[in-house]
Amino acid sequence: MGLLWHVLPYILLWHPLIDELQSTLCGVQQNVALAYYYCDYADKRSLTCAGLFSCIAQQLLRQKVELSESLMDMLDAIFPDETASASLGEIDTLLAAVINEFESVIVFIDGTDELPENDRNTTFQNLRKAVEVTASPIKLFVSGRADISYLFPISDKLAVVKVNIRKDTITSDINSYLRHSISELIRSGDLVIGNPSLEEDIFSALSAGAQGMFLWAKFQLDELCQLETDAAITKALRNLPRDLEETFDRLLQRVLGDERRELVKRMFNWIICARRPLHMDELREAIAFTVDDEYWDAAKIPNDLKRLVRVCGNLVIVDEETEKVQLAHHTVEQYLLHSHTSKLAYFHTTKQEANREIGEVCAAYLCFSDFETQVTRHNMITPNMVALQQVFNTQGVIPYSSAGVRHVAAVASVIIAPRKTGQHITSNIDFARHISKNRHPTEFHGKYCLLPYTKEHWLSHVESFTKETRQTTAGRLFRQLLFQKQFPFPHRPWDGFSLGESLLKCAIMGWAIAAGHLPILHELLAADGGAAFEYVARASHKFWKPLLNLGGKVTLVKIPERTTSCCWSLNNMTSENDCLEWLYVQILAAAQGGNFQVIQLVLDYGFTNSPWTASHIGAHSPLIASNVRAHLQLEASIHKQFDIVSLLSNSSHKIWASYERDGTYFTAVDAAMDCAEIELVSTLLEDGCPSSYRTSMRLLKEGEFTTAVLTERKTIVKAVLHGLLLSGTSRDPKNAQLDTFLDDAVFATL
């Protein structure tokens, strides 16, 4: 049973409640756990569904003194080593299992309106699923400006309580804020007035104009503090902007000078698209260079970033402690990404365009001639490994939420494993691999501050490159970084690949397919006549050869579900077979993630008549391709990627894949039926996908069979009757005598 509290709009009001619950209801003795998550617009790593669920799963794992054998086995299967990565589906399964380890679980999710729409929908679909499949009760507290209660339809397993905080209900809070802030600003000398009565005029004007917007009130106070006379303050109060957009317009109108405007625009782009908040020194270098720069030039770097920040009129802020730079509020980002027709259109952009420009800078930066001559590798390891081991064993380190898909459960299992036996077990993690190497004292002093960011995140930014980019300077640099450049530091995920040059492009392709990285796939397609795509056919042949009689014609292929898992990663493969097995699993991951463009490239170019395909598969290549298409469709349906299921149905090769479950089979029809996608169920049945006994019974009970009879949809009627005759047994769904009988039955029924 689940209970959802949904609060509109979100306010940071959870902290007292969380503290109270942790001190009263939660704990080892009560076996009640609490987890919380904040979607921070300033840190894009926190705005992913995978990061959210990883963080919650990790928090819950850390609250268990002892784990069950089944959960430990699941952790071992998902994370066979510290380099393993988990899919969203695996994280969902892990989270459900962890929740069932407790009597009940409480989860707070704050700032849900910050999530991109696709991630928001996926997040709440998976939260609903967690409520439905877990035996332990879940209490969800969700807050945000946007109304997402429609994503949580009330059911037998979920009760919803919605609290709507209207503008007029927070007027008193804004008034209290204004009273206190005006008084403090006058006392500190930041706001200077001559006539004491002007204090009340300021309060009245801002209170009337705020209309529930704390941020609007703050910006007006900041503006008033810049004025020198009572007359100027009075004039400003009579001409206050109507809303935040007009406020932002006025601030940007003050950015004068071509150089300054260009630097401010670059700064906005970087802050919006950076994968993590940037330090001031990183941002100074980021906005200094363009795709045409060939070396690091100190003369191009702004001398004082804070001057540019001040020019923006508080649209950009710097954290005084960390010196990280971010936008003042997520509404500033929305404003900058909003199309604009005035002279301020210069500052407005799209995420795609901004990310592409950043990708160009990252590619140019990594290709600087400096890094071919000045960067040296050192083998001195940061000392005091014992202290670091102590931190891990005492839970002193909690990995950041969205970095966790790769390491969350692995780190958690390392920490918790010693408790399971009550003994101290030395971790086998090679901490030296994850600790920065000592550098020569003068090697990077004041230089190359952006290098750590670019070598870690450049691939995510060049993902916005288009086919047209290939013909530009950025495209040339991109190819050099992919295939040619070698640095003393790793800059590609496959740099640890050890199976040699002959399989390297297979590794690159597998990574690109799993990541949905179209620019890399387009480069592989253009290189050597697309020879790298031959590995798709080789991996598919390896997977299907034991399962398929290549000389026969089978319309429903049964796959043991265990064959879709893989324990290999880029860094632990030992043979070509390992690499091919891993590649096929990455192809399945593209379907699980709903990336149709990647799937289309794989199917269009993975089975062309290459020398290897001609000699090893020959005329059976179309059959192998059809089976791969069917397998991808099945995986897409299981992971609720129903648009992909529909697109993959448009094929002349009507082969269907199924997983064997409990002595019967499970197809895309069953997955669609489980999610009440009745229209898709009908489409698949019309196309010839078999129906199981369970799905046929549901169609019969819900009246869909009757509808098919009345509308004379013979293919659906036959499929439903076929499924009913199976009666839950493992009888082969395709049998000539049974088909003849069913044809007669359909004729009689209609």
N, C-alpha and C positions, 0 to 999 in steps of 0.2 A: 504494500500500500504506500502511496506517495502523497505528500502534501506540498503544494506549491504556494508560496507567498510571493506575489508580484507587486513591486512598488514602483510608482511613476510620479515624477521623474526620479532618477536615482540621486541620492544625497549620501555623503559619506557618514551614514548614521549607524552602520553595522558594528563599529568597533566596540561600543559598550555592550551590545547584545552578545557579540562573540566572546568577549571576556567573561561575561556572566555565565554563558552556557558552558564554557570550558572549565570554569571553577565549580559548577554545580552538577551538570548532567553528564559531562564527558569524563572519560578516564578508563584505566585498565579494569578496575573493579566493576564498573557499570557496563563495560564492553560497548560503549557508545563513542563514536568517532565524529570529529568535526573537521571539515576542510573548507578553505575559502580561496577565492580567485578574483583578481581585479584586472579587467581588460583596460590596459593603459594605452591610449591613443598615441602617446609619445614614444612607446616602445613597440614596434611592429611585431616583435617576437611574441608578444603576449596576445596577439590578435588572430591566433589560429586555433582551430578546433582541436588539432592534435596536441598543441601546447597546453591547452586548458585541461583536457582529460589526463594528460601525462602528469601534470602538476597535482591534480586532485588524487590520482592513483598513488603518487609518491607520498603525499601527505598521509593518506590512510595507511599505507604500508608501514610508515614510520611509527604509527600508533599501536601496532601489534607487537606484543612481547614474543609471541610464538606463532609461526605460520603452519598451516596444515600441509601435509605431504602433497596434496593435489595442487595447492597454490605454488609450492616450491617447484613442483614438476612443470607447471605452466611457465614460471619465470625462466626455468632452464631451457624450455623449448623455444620461448620467444627471444631470449637473449643468451644464446650459447656462448658468447664471449662479449667482451666490453666494446667490440666494434660493431656488434649487431644492431640493426635498426628495426623498429616495429612499425607495422602499418596501423592506420587508424582503427581498422577492424580488430586487430590484435589488442590494441590499447583498450578498446571498448570491452572486449571479452575479459581482459585482465581486471578492469575496473569493476565489472559486475561480480567477478569472483572475489575481489577484495571486499566489496560491500557485504557480501554474504558471510564474511568472517566475523561481522559485528552483529550485535542485537539490533542496532539501528544506526543510521548515519545522517548527519546534518551537513548540508553543503550551501555555502553562500557564493553567489556569482554577482559581482558588482560591475556596472558600466557596460551592460550588454549592447547598448546602442553603438558602442565603439566598434563592435565586430563588423567586418564586411558582410553584406547580406548573405552571400553564399555560405560563409562560415557560420553565420548566425543560424541559418536554417538547418545546416548539418548538425550544429551543436545541440539544438533543441530536439531534433529528431533522435539523436543518440541518447539524450537525457530521458526522453519518453521511453525509449527502448530499455534503458537501465531500470526505470521504474517498473516496467512490465515484466522483465525477466528475473529480477532479484527477489529473493524471499524476504530479505530484511527490509523493514520500512525505511523510506528515504524522505527527509524533509528538505525541500529546496527553497532557498530564499534568493530570488532573482530581482535585480533592480536595474532600471535604465529609463531613458527618456522615451524611447519608442515602446508602444504597446505591443508586447509579444505574447499576450495571453491566448491569442488565436492559435499559436503554435502548441498550446497545451489544452486540447479539448478534454473536457471533464469525462472521466470514465470510471469503471468500477475500481480501478487501481490508482486513480489520481483525483484528488480533490483540489480545487483551485480557489485561493483567496486573493483578490485583487484590491490593492490600496492605491488610489489615485490622489497624488498631492498636487492640487491645482495652484495656479499662480497666486490667487488671493489668499491661500492658506499660508504662504511663506512671506507675505507682505510685511508682517511684523518682524520676521527674521531679517529681512533686508533693511527695514527701518532701524533695527538695533545695530546692524552692521554699519549703516551710514552714520548714526549718532556717534558710535565709538570711533570710527575711522576719521571723521571730520575733526573731532576733538583731539585725537592723537596727532593728526597731521599739523594742526595749528600749534599744539604744544611743542612738537619737535621742530617747528620752523619750516617744515616742507611746504605747508600751505600758509601764505602770509596774507592777512587781511588787516585793513585799517579800521573799518567800522565793525564793532563786535556783532551788530545785528545781521551782518552779512552771513554769519554762520547759519542762522535759521533759514535765510533765503536759499542757501546752498542745499540744506537738507530738504526743504520743501520741493525745490525744482527736481532734484535727483530722485526723491521718493516718488514723485508723480510720473517721472519718465522711465523708471526702471522696469515696470510691468513684469515683475518676477525674474528679472535678469540680474543676478549678482555681478556677472562679468561686465555688463554695460555700466553699472554703477561704478565699478572699480576703474574702468577706462576713463570715465568722466572725471573722477577724482584725480587721476594721474595727469589729465590735461589741465585741470584747474591749478595744480601745483606748479605748472610752468609759467603761469601768468604773474605779472608784476604789480598790477594796480587793481583797485576795487572796481574801477570802470570796466577794465578788461574782463574781470570775473563776471560782472553783471551782464555784459554783452554776451559772454559765452553761455550763461544760464538761459538767456532768451533765445539762443540759437543751438540748442542741444540736438544732436543727431537722433533720428527717430528710432533707430534700431542698431544692431551690431554691424550690419553690412555698411550702413552709412558711416558708422564710426571708423571701420577699417578703411573705407575709401578716403576719408579725411587724413588718416595717418599716412597712407601711402602717397598721397599727393605731395607730401613734404619731402619725399626722397628725390633729390635733385642731382643732376650731373650724370652723364652717360656711364662713366666707370662705376660710380656708386650704385646706380640702378641695376647694372649688370651683376655686380657682386651680391647685391641684396636678392636679386632673382635667383641666382645660383644657390644662395644660402637657403632660401625657401625650398627649392627643389631637393636639396640634400636632406634637410630636416624632415620633409614629408616622406621621402623614399628610403632613407637610411634604415638598415635592418636592426639597428640599435641606436640609442642616443649617442651622439658624437661629442667628444671632448673639444674644447675650444681650439686646441692646437691641431687636432685632426681636421676640424672644419676650416681653419685658416688655409690649410693646404688644399682641401677639397675644392674650395671656390677659386683657388688661384690658377689652376691649370685647365687646359682644354685638350681636345683630342689631337691638336697639332703640336703640342709640346713634346720634345724628345728627351729632355733631361730636367732634373730638379733644379729650379732657379729661385733662389731666395729673394731676388729682387721683385718677383711677381706676387709674393705672399703678403697679404695685408698686414701692416705693422701692428694694428690694434683692432681686434675683432669687436671689442666692446663698443667702439665708435659706430660700427655698422649696426650693432644691436640697438643702440640708442636712437639711431636714425629711423629705425622701424617703429618707434613709438610704442614700445612694450608689446608689440605683436610677437616678438621673440624674447625669451628670457634665458638667463644663465643661472644654473644652480650654484650658489655661492660655495657650497662644500665640495661638490664633485667637479664643478666647472663643465658640466654637461649642458648642451644647448638644446632647447626645444621651443616649440610654439607655445604661446601663452595659454591656449585652450584649443580643444578639438574643433571648435567653430571657426577658428582661423584657418585651419586646413580645409574645411568645407568651403570657406569663402574663396581661398586661392584656387581650389579645384572647380569652382563654379565659373561657367563661361561669362565673359564680360565684354560689353561692346564699347565701353568708354575708353578714354586714353589710358586707363589703368589696366587694360587688357594685356599690356606688356608683362605684368606680374602673374597673370593667371595662366594655368597650364592644366594638363591632364596627367594622371599617374603614369600612363604609358609613355608619354613624351618625356616627362621628367626622369623616369627610370632609364629611358634610352640614353639621354644625355649623360646621366651619371655612369651608365655602363661604358660610354665612350671614354670618359675621364679615367675610370678604373683600368680599362685596357691600356690607355696611353701611359698611365702612371706605372703599371707593372712592367711596361716595355721601356722604361727610362734606361738610358745607357748606364746610369749610375749602378744599377743592380747587377750588371754584368762584370763590374770591376771592383766595386767597393765593399759589397756584402760578403762577409766570411763566416764560415760555420765554426762554432766552438763546441767542444765536448765537455766543458765544465758544467756540472749539474748544480742547481741551487741546493745548498746544504740543508741539513736537518730534515731528512726524510722521516726520521722517527717521529718528529712532531707532527708531520703531515699525516702519518699513519694514525696517530692518536686522535687527530681531528676527525678522520673518517670513522673510526671505531666508536667515537662518542657522539656521532651525529652533529658535529660542529659545522659540517658543510651540507647545505641544501642546494642542489643545483638549481639554477634559474629556470622558471617554469617552462618557457618555450624552447630552451635548449634541450629539453628532456626527452624528446621522442627517442633519441638514440641511446641515451644513458640512464633514463629515469629508473626503470625497474632493475637494470643491472646494478646501479649504485645502491638502490634500496636493498636488493638481495644480498649484496656484499656486506652491508651494514647489519642486516637482520640475521644473517646466517649464524654468526657466533652465538646469538641469543637462543637460537633454537636448541642448541646442545648445552647451553650454559657455560661454554668454554670460550676462552680467547683464541681466535684463529687469525693468524696473520694473513692479511689480504694478499692475493696474488696479482693485484693490479701493479703494472709497471708505471709507478708515478712519474718516473723520469721522462716518460714519453709525453706527459701532459704538462710538464713544468717548463717554463721559458728558460732557454739557455742564457748563461751569463754572456754579456757582450764586452768587448773592449771598451773601456771608459769613454773614449772619444768617438766610437764608431757611429752612434746614432744621436749624439748629443745635439738637440735642437733641429734634427733633420729627419725626414722620412717618417713623420708622425702618422701619416695616413697608411703606411705600408701594412701594419697588422690588420686594419679593416679591409683593405683592398684584396689582400691575398685570401682572406676568409670569405668575402661576400661578393667578389667580382662576378661570379657565375650567376648569382641571382639577379644582378643588374643587367647583364648582357642578355638576359632572357627576353628583354623587350626589343632586341634587334629584329629587324624584318629581313625579308629576302633582298630588299633593295639595299640594305646595309652592307651586304656582301661586297658590293662594288665600291665601297668607300674606304677611307683610311681606317675607320673603326673596324670594318670587316677584315681588312688585312691584318691588323693587330690582333684581332680575335683569333684568327687562324694560327698566328704565330704562338699565341699563348696555349692554344689547344694541342698543337702537334709538334712545335719546334722548341720553344723556349725552355731552357733548363736553368733553374736557380739553385743557390745553396739552401733555399728554404722551400718547403712544399707549397704549391699554390693550386693543386688540382686534387679532387677526392681520390683519383686513381693513381696518384704518385707512389703509393705503397704497393702497387700491383707487381707481382714478382714472377709471372708466368711468361715473360718475354714479349718481344715486339710483335710476334705473330698473333698473339691473342689480345694485344693492348686495345685495338679498336673494338673488339668484342666487349671489353670492360667499359670503354667509354660509352658505347652504345647502350649497354645495360643501365649505366648510371643515368644517361640522358632519358631513356624510356621511363625509368622509375620516377625521375624528377619532372617529367613532362617538359623537358628542355628542347623546344623545337629548333632554335638556332644551331645547337650542336648536331641534331639529327640532319638538318639541312646541309651542314658542312660535311658530315660523313657521307651523305648522299652524293655530294658534288666531288668528293675526293676519290680518285681511282675508279671512276665510273660506278660509285656506290657499292664497291666490293665488300664493305663492312656489313652491309645488309644481308650478305650470304649467311652470316651467323644466325639470323632469325630462322632460316630454313634448317640449319644444322641443329639448333637447339630444339626446334619443333619436332624434327625427325627423331632426335634422341628421346624426347618425351613420349611420342606417340607410337614408336616402333613396337614396344612391348605390349601395347594395349590394342593394337589395330591389326586386323587382317587386311593387308593392302590389296589383296586380290579380290576381296568381297565387297558387297554393297550393303552397308549398315546405316540405317537412318537414325538410330539412337545408340550413342556410344556411352558405355558405362565407365566411369572413372573412379577408382578408389580415392576417396577424398584426401587421404594421407599423402598422396603423391604430389599435392600442390604446395607442400611446405618445403623449406630449404634452409639448411644450416650454414650456407656459405655466405661470405661477404667478400668485398674487394681485397681484403687483407689476409684472408686465411685459406684461399683456394690452393690446391696442390696439383691439379691436373686440368687438362682441357675439358674433361667430363664435368668437373666441378663448375667450371666457368659456364658451360652450356646449360647446365641445370639451373644455375643462378640466373642466367639471362632469361630463360623461359618464365621463371617466377616474376622477374621484373616486368615482362610483357603482361602477365596476368594482373600485376599491380596497376598498370595503366588502365585496365578495364575496371578494376576495383575503385580507382580514383575518378573515373568518369572522363578520362582524357581522350576524346574521340579523335582529335587531330593526330595524336601519337599512334593510336590504333590504326587509323587509316594509312599512315605512312608505313607501318609495319606490314599490313596486309597487302598494300599496293606494291611495295618494293622488296619485301622479304622473301618472295617466292619466284623471282625472275629466273630466267634460264642461265644461271651462272655455271661455270665449269663444274663446281662441286655438286650443285643441284642436278645437273644433267647426268653425272656419273653415279650418284648415290640414290637419287629419288626418281629421276626421269619422269615418266608419264604420271607418276603418282603425286607429283607436286600439287596439282589442284585439289586432290583429295586431302592431303595434309593441311593445306591452307583452309579448306572448309572445316576441318575438325578444329583447327586453331580458332577460327571465327566462332564456331559453336561454343568452344570452351570459354572464350572471352565473353560471349553473351551470357553464359551461365554465371560466371563470376560477377559480371555487372549486375545481374538481377539479384544475386545474393546480397550485394552491397548497395542495393536500392538505387542504382544508376539506370533508371528505367528509360531515360532518353537514349542512352547507349544501346539498351536492349532493342528498342524500336529501330534504331538506325542499322544495327547489325542483322535485323530480320530481313532487310531488303537484299536478299541474295538468292541467286538461282540454285545454289547448292543447299538443299534442304536437309542438312544434317543437324542433329540435336545432341547436346551433351547432357549427361546426368551424373550425379554422384550417388553412389550406393549408400542407402541409409536404412538400417533396420530391416534388411531383407527386401526392400523395394527401391525405387529410384526417385530422385529429386531433380526436377528440371526448372527451367526459367518460369514455366507456368506456375509451379508450386510457389516459387519465390514471389511472383507477382500477386498470387492469390493471398498469400500471407499478409501482404500489405494492402489488400483490398483494391488493387489496381485492376478492376473488372474489365475496363476497356482494353487494356493491354493483354489480359488473359484471353479475351475473345480474339484479339488479333493473332496472338501466338497459336491458339488452337486452329484458327482459320489457315494459318501458314503450315500447319501439320505437326506442331509440337505435341507430343503425347501428354495425356493427363494421367496423374496417379489416382489411385483409389480414393485417397484422402481429399484431393482437390475436386474430384468428380462428385463426391458426397456433399461437399460444401456448395458446389454449383447447383446441385439438386435441391438442397435444403433452402438455399437463398433465392430460388425461383429463376435462376439464370438458364437452367436447362429448359424449363418451360418456355421461356422467352425464345430460346433458340429453336424449339420445336414450332412455335407459332409463327416465327419469321422464316421458317424453312432453311435454317442455316445448317445444312447437312453435315459439313465437316465438323462443326462443333458438337452436334448431336452424336456423331459417330465417336468422336474423341471421348466424350463424357461416358457413353455406354461402354466403351473400351476400358476406361479406368474403373468403372463399377464392376466389370467382370473380373478384374484382377483381384478384387476382394482382399487387398492388402498383402497378397503373396508376392513372391519374387518371380512370377511368371514373366517370360519374355514379352514385352509390350508389342512386339512385331511378329505376327504369326499369320501365315497365309490362310489357314482354315478359319482362324478367328476373324480375320478381315472379311472373308466371304460371309460368315455368319452375321457380322456387324452390318455389312451392306444390306443384307436382307432385313435386319432389325430396323435399320434407319428407314428403309423403304416402307416397312409396315407402320412405323411410328408416324411418319409424315403423311 
